[in-house]
């Protein structure tokens, strides 16, 4: 306000003094002199500017004014049409060159403006510091959150490993306890047989049945078969020397125990230590009643022991020798035929039961396999939902929306669901593996080792990327990396590869898969399909075929590399880096495709189509 008032007073003073124009030097021109004389247009008038522009051939809005500097002393007023120097204004105008106006110097800021600018700078600095503090705080909170999540993930992993180790220890302890109880029952059975204690043997056999009942074995056809098998295993159990309870009862000379054991299925001609039969031991011990009981139930006196002697030759009593000599061998042959027919009948029944049990186990394996596939599909959908929630959260972060808390909670819920379904899938896989093991044991089939190569985790770079020894190239198939620990997938992800997570819907978009394939071919690097713990092989093949018919077969058979067939994948909208001239044979020969899985035993179709490479951890090498 003070500056405005000062300017107003200065302007009024100039008007009172008769100053109409300011000269170049900042002095007032006389009222009637020069271009400011009466009856003449001022030089700076619009008309004069147009005329002077036409004469000079220049159309410039700014025409310079030549102001004569008044000489000191009084001067007479020039007549109209004449200037003080005796030259007409037009001549003066024509004689003067055109000089552009000088730029006005910048206006000096007032103290108020300077103060306002200072306040604005201070406020902006304050806002910047506030924003910097907020970002630093967010960074610290994010780092703290990541540290917390890493610790929680580490603790969760440790807890899972501890829980798994605890379950394994409990399983081992349970098996050890069962073995000890089994050995204890066998020892009791052998001792009771040697002492002729029939009640103790009955108690041992009853305990065997009670154990099966506690384990859930019923009394149906399958349960009866299991119970009969366990019963016979206890009746014909043997010690370290191969002696059975019947052999021990014969050695102890207990005919009642011998009859009990034979009626419960004991074989009368079983061989124990040194190839000695129960009859041999009874004759050697001089137990006449035991010898007669054994002969009446099919014991053959013609069987030789390892020392080349028969029971008659080692008999310690003449009465025993007489009984053995006078025994009718035809009765023995008849009883042996009868026993053989009974054994065949039992064998046929056992075979029928075994076949029925095999069918039941095979059906159980199929059901568990369907259950595992269902769990894997649910886990796959949960992974897709988790990736979708993460994408939504990233969009909210970019757009600075107020829904980040909701999206974060959705991510946590999706992660919880993924963990639950992963555990369910692992349990289903364990059940399936156990059922397959029981089926192999039932059919007497052994599961061989995985075909293909074995690679220690420390040699992944040499085996996969360098192919030392050209073993992968010689096989002709793309590698299937089998690594339940997941270290191979992490290794390949952080190498110079085109990594695709098959459980991420964004990664499996056909156009993204196509560009990843073209980029790997263009720059000569591996294309990695990470299938994790789910069988995504057929899904990958379907996505490849959606890009181009028969693309999956061409890629797996390597026909895509012949005669630059891969150039058909280029689209008009692709960037210049995918130009046909950019694909060079010196780079495409280094192209590879890796399929990575965390399943311990992939399906046979994958093992035949791809080259299995089993990754070994340090503890697996010894």
Buried (B, 14 or more C-beta within 10 A) or exposed (E): EEEEEEEEEEEEEEEEEEBEBEBEEEEBBBEBBBBBBEEBEBBBEEEBBEBBBEEBEEEEEEBBBBBBEBEEEEEEEBEEEEBBEEEEBEEBBEEBEEEEEEEEEEEEEEEEEEEEEEEEEEEEEEEEEEEEEEEEEEEEEEEEEEEEEEEEEEEEEEEEEEEEEEEEEEEEEEEEEEEEEBEEBBEBBBBBBBBBBBEBBEBBBEBBBEBBEEEEBEEEEBBEBBBBEBBBEBBBBBBEEBBBBBBBBBBBBBBEBBBBBBEBBBBBBBBBBEBBBBBBBBBBBBBBEBBBBBBBBBBBBEBBBEEEBBBBBBBEBEEBBEBBEEBEEEEBEEBBEEBEEEEEEEEEEBEEBBEEBEEEBBEBBEEBBEBBBEBBBBBBBBBBBBBBBBBBBEEBEEEEEEEEEEBEEBBEEBBEBBEEBBEBBBEBBEBBBEBBEBBEEBBEEEEEEBEBBBBBBEBBEEBBBEBEEEBBEEBEBBBBBBBBEBBBBEBBEEBEBBBBBBBBBEBBBBEBBBBBBBBBBBBBBBBBBBBBBBBBBEBBBEBBBBBBEEBBEBBBBEEBBEEEEBEEBBEEEBEEEBEEEBBEEEBBEBBBBBBBBBBEBBBEEBBEBBBBBBBBEEEEEE
